[in-house]
Amino acid sequence: MDLTQRQKADLLARGFSRRAFGRFASLLAAGGALPFYNEPALAQLSNVGPIPAGAVKINANENPLGPCPEAADAIQSFVKKGGRYSYDETAKFVAAIAAQENLKPSYVLPYAGSSDPLHRVVMAYTSPTRSFVAADPGYEAGFAAAAFVGAKTCKVPLTATYAHDVRAMAAVDPNAGVLYVCNPNNPTGTLTPRAELEWLLENKPKGSVVLLDEAYIHFTDAPMCSDLVAADKDLILLRTFSKLYGMAGLRAGAAFGRPDLLARIKGYAAGALPVTGMVGATASLGVKDLVAERRKNLQAVREDVFAFLRENNIGFVPGETNCFMLDAKRPAAEFIRAMQAENVYVGRVWPVWPTYSRISVGTSEEMARFKAAVEKVMS
């Protein structure tokens, strides 16, 4: 696949050499098969290999409830039509989510989840002369995309309250291309106040974009930021149906942004979206009180676990989503192996916090088994 003159001019303007043209042409021809967005790459994150039947799997921030009944029924009824691309179902999804977010449809790009557009934004807005800035600990996916395009990466520690240090992020590199904020943060589950996000948008380096990942926002009572997209800020906002909506394996999500910002990432995508994900997401959006009910149930289970940890003097970061960080007081890799011996699979370690493991919140039954295993392993 040949690059257009416009694409070549964009690459040169972003500091790429002409030698990079062939690499990007191959990438565009590959469509969704990004070299850092494949099974081996994902295996380094939450894919730990075969997990025994009957084990407690709380390592990947999944929702064990799965899709709501309305979404499951819509998906099942559409399976027999899976031989068609059914682009109109994607259009229905875009219209439905745009209406819910009070956005024009032109401000919405649909995707199979939100990790895909995350990678593509980093590729479109960073380069050898424009860096990628993110929190540490934070979701790691953007660093792989930045490394692929040869962009410098800047890791900024969280504040004492586990929020993004937006002032440090704005100051770390005057030539930043993307400032990535996962809010609530993965892995800590903690929130950065809305006022801080607004400050970052007004004080970020010139020419950069803020990439705001709201994958976990539905689990909290915090205000969403789609209104800042509608206000035409230099912001690309990510949403997914993988978490509260329970569709991690079905793949549906979207990127919100000004049309001119989204135009930069359109060139890095190809192919039809999974129609099962599209119809399931559209059906989910139409279910009244789904978000509120699932949020309430999750919060009850999470707070019960937190009470147990406090009673047993086990250190943790009190996240506000479906995950939190537990301090094992020893190398977390040892804790993870000990928990697996109890048939409980917990989450991975972030190098900056070597004694912490990320714990996903499962069902009340799963968390009862988690508590029993923790008591044994931490005694």
Buried (B, 14 or more C-beta within 10 A) or exposed (E): EEBEEEBBEBBBEBBBEEEBBEBBBEBBEEEBEBBBBEEEBEEEBBEBEEBEEEBBBBBBBBBBBBBBEBBBBBBEEBEEEEEEEBEEBBEBBBEBBBEEBEBEEEBBBBBBBBBBBBBBBBBBBBBBBBBBBBBBBBBBBBBBBBBBBBBBBBBBEBBEEBBBBBBBBBBBBEBBBBBBBBBBBBBBBBBBBBEBBBBBBEEBBEEBBBBBBBBBBBBBEBEBBBEBBBEEBBBBBBBBBBBBBBBBEBBBBBBBBBEEBBEBBEBBBEEEBBBBBBBBBBBBBEBEEBBEEBBEEBBEBBEBBBEBBEEEEBEBBBBBBBBBBBBBEEEBBEBBEBBBEBBBBBBBBBEEBEBBBBBBBBBEEBBBBBBEBBEEBBE
